Amino acid sequence: MLPGFKPIEFLLIVLTHTGHCLFVDSTPQLELGATANGLTVPFALTAGLSALGDTRVVIYGGFAELIAGAISMGLGGYLGAKSEIASYRETRADTELLVDSDPVSVRSDIRDVFGPYALDRAALESLVDHLSSSPISSTF
């Protein structure tokens, strides 16, 4: 087993790999895209407002956009985190149900994922036995 991973995390990886559930971490890509969007809009707005020729309009408009953007990003982050938690809980419940209701399928999925790593048959079966019989395989 890899250091730092619990058996249930291996099962989530296995089940994700075999298409039984979706458990994807795309946080770095989302943060990069949000940063680019968060910087583009205020600069575009202030550039457009600068055509009016009134410095106060540019400054107030820029600050208003920064505040509106901060509120929007904060709410988006909050709602995104809430939906991520709900998705995680649903994935966990689906995984627990699958582990409890169809252990043969889970064992097969573990073999499918770790089979290509050129483990000898005894090591692969030992890994399958360990992951599928772990007392925390269906609970955290």
N, C-alpha and C positions, 0 to 999 in steps of 0.2 A: 504494500500500500504506500502511496506517496505521503511524505511527511506533511502534516497540517490538514489532511483531508479525513473526514469521518466517513464510515461506510455508506451512510445515506447520501452523502455528497457524490460518492462514486456511482450510486444508483441513479441519482439525478443526471449525471453525465452520461451514463449508459443509456438511460431511457430517452434522453435528448438525442443522442447519437442515432438511436434506432427509430426515432420518429414518434415515440409514444407521448411525448410532451415537449413543450417549448420552454427552454430555460436559457435565455441568451443575455449576455452582459454586453450591452452596447453603450455603456456610460461614457467612455472616452470620446467616441464619435459624436454623441449628443452634446457633450460639453464644448467640443471644438466648434460645432455648427452654431451653438447658441452664442458663443463668444463672437464669432464673425458677424452674426445678425445683430447682436447687441452693440457692436461698434459701427456698423454700416449706417443704420437708420439715423442716429443723432447727427452724424457728420453730413449725411445727405440733407437732412432737414435744415441744419444751420447754413449749409451752402445755398440752399434754395431761398431761405429767408434773407440771406445777405444781399440778394438782388434787390430787396426793398430799400436798402440804403439806410435803414434806421438801426443803430447799434442796439438800442434797448429791446427792439423786437427780436433781434437775433439772440441776445442773451436770455431773455425771458422764454422764448420759444425753445432754445437749447436746454435750459433747465427743466422746463415743463416736459420735454421729451425724455430727458434722463430720469425724472421722477416717474413718469408713466411707464417707461421701460423697466425700471426697477420693480415697480408694483406688478407689472405683467410677468416679468421673469420670476419674481417671488411666488406669485400665484401658480404659474406654470410648473415651477419646481415642486411646490407643495402638492399640487394635484398629480403630478407625475410620480412623486414618491408614494402617494397613497395608492395609486393604481399599480405601482410596482409591488407594494406590499400585498395587495389583493391578489395579484397574479402569482406571487410567490406562494401565498397560502393555498391558492387553488392548485398549483402545481404540486405542492407538498401533499395535499389531500389526495390528488389523483395518484401520486406515486405510492402513498401509503395503501390506497385501495388496491392498486395493481400488485404490490408486494404481498398483501394479505390474501388477495383473491386468486392470483395466478402465479405462484412461485416458480412453476416450470418455465413460464414465459420469461420471467425475470432472469432465471439462470441461463436461458438461451440467449437473452440479450447481453448478459455479461460476457458469455463466450464469444458472441459476435463482435463485441467491441475490443476485447483484449486478445482475441485469436490472432490478428495480424501482427502482433508484437513478437512473434517467433518464440513464445514461451513453450517449453516442453509440456506434454500433455499433463503430467503430474502437477507441475507448477500452476498451469491454467486451472485445473480442477480444484487445486488447493485454494486458489484465489476465488473461484466461483463459490466454493463451499464457505469460505470465510465471509465473503460479502453477503451471501444469501442467508446465512445462519446467524448473522450478527444480532445481538439482542436489541440493538438500536436501528435495525434496518428499516423498520416501518414507523419509528417514532424518533423524535429528536430528544 
